[in-house]
Amino acid sequence: MPPPIVETNVLATANEYATHANPKCVLACIEALQCVRQGQKILLDDAMRILTEYRRYASPKGQPGPGDLFMKWVWDNRANHNVCLPITITPTVNDPEDFEEFPKVSELATFDRNDRKWVAVAIASGMNPPILNAVDTDWWKHRKALERNAVHVEFLCPDMMACANMMA
């Protein structure tokens, strides 16, 4: 299995910042982060966009929550290419939150611009890695279009997608 890409909402949910997440979802995020650390590899972008976003929701000091512990592990290993695999992605000329690697299809035109970096990393890696998502329903709303464009999203909290399911 290829190394995963971990969306920021997984760290935030593990740290219990996603107040709408139920205990089952929080536990699923904690377990997923532990599994990633045990697998010893993760995909990141080479310009630290993902790490910069992680730092908004988790501390590289590793405390007090499980998302912080994961952030510390990533931060401590960011230069270790046996653990953190840096993937080059190319911002578009007119929009630094859009990427050349992101599929240019109409059904993904409304996909959250801030989340495009994860899709770009997945595609640019050529490994077909899973993108781990906890509570961000935009991923659920666009899951079929993402799948059609060879992007695999692993929903750690599928029960949290109930509202999004009604709108999809």
N, C-alpha and C positions, 0 to 999 in steps of 0.2 A: 504494500500500500504506500502511495506517495505521502510525503510529509504534508500535514494540513496547513491551512491558512486560518488563523483565528481572528474573527471579527471582534472589535472592541466591546460589543455588547455582551460577549461571553465573560470577559473580565469584570465588567461592571455588574453583571448579574451575580457572579460568584462573590463579589464584594457586597452584595445586597443593596446596590444602588437602584436597581430596577424594582421599585416598590410594588409594581403590579405583578411581579413574578412570584409564583407560588413556591413553597419549600421544595417540592419535587424538581422544579426547574432549577433552583439555586443549586441543589445537590448534583443535578446532571451537569451543570457548568463546572462545578468544582471537580467532579470526576473526570470530565473531558480535559480540563487543564492538567490534572495529574497524569492522565494517559499521554498527553502530548509531551510532557516533561520526561516521562519514562521512556517514550519512543525516541527522545533526544534529538528531534529535528522539527523545524518549523520553517515555513516560507515567509519571507519579508520582502519589501521592496528595497532596492539598493540606495535610495535617497532618504531613507528613514521616515517616510510619511506615516507608515503604520506605527512605528515606535513613538513618533511624536503624538499620534492620537492616543495610543495606550497611556502615555504619560498624563493625559488630561483626566483619565479615569482610574489610574492605578499608580502606586508609588514604586520607584525602583529601589526603595529601602526594604521592600518585601513585607511590610506590615501596614495595617493590621489584618488584612483579609487574604483569602486564597487568590484573588485576582492580582493583588499586590505581590504575592509570592511568585506568581507566574511572571509578572512584569520584571521582577528582580532577576529571575532565571534568564529571561530573554535579554535583558539589559546587560547582564554579566557575560552573556555568550554572543552578543551582537557581532563581534569580530571573529568569532570561531565559525568558520564556514563548514565545519562538520556538524554544527548544531543549527545555526541560523543561515539558511541558504538565501543569499541576496539575489533578487530577480530584478533585472532592469525593465522599467516601464517608461513609456514616452508620453509626457503631457502633450496635449494638442497645443497648437500655436496660440489659439484664442482663449483657452480655458484650462487653467492648471489642475482642475479637478476632473477633467476628462482626459482620456488616454487613447492613443492610437490603437492599442490592443483591445480596447473595449468594443464589443460588437456594434456596428453602425446599422442597426435594424430598428424599424419604427416601434416595434413592441417593447423595446427597452429605452425608448426616448424619455420616459418619465421615471426611470430608475434613479434613485437618489445619487446625486453627483458625488457626495462625500463617500459613498460606498463603492464607487467605480474602481478605486485603487485595488480592492481585493479581487475583483473580477479580472482586471488587467494583469495582476500578478498570476492568477490561476492560468490564464490563457498563455501569457508569455513564458511561463515555466515549462510548458509542453508536457507536464506530468499528469494532467487531469487530477489535481489534488482536490480534496474536499474543502469547502469553506464552512467553518463551524459558525452557526448562528444560534442565538438563544431567543431573543424577544423582539427582534426587529422585523415587523410584519411586511416591510417593503420587499424583503427577500422572498417571502411567501407569495406575495401578489405577483411577483415576476418569475416565480420558480419554473414555470413551463417554458417561458422564453429563454431563461438562462440555460435550462436543460437542452433546448434545441440548439443552443450555441456552445455546447460542450462544457458548460459550467455546472459542477456538481455542488449542491448546497446540502449540508447535513444539519437538519433541524433538531437541536438538542431538546427543545421544549415544544413539541408539536401541538400540545394542548393549548399553548399560549397563542396559537395561530387561528383559533376559532373565529374571532371577529373578522380577521383577514380572509378566512375561508368563505364567509358569507358574502364578501365583496368581490371575490375573485371570479 
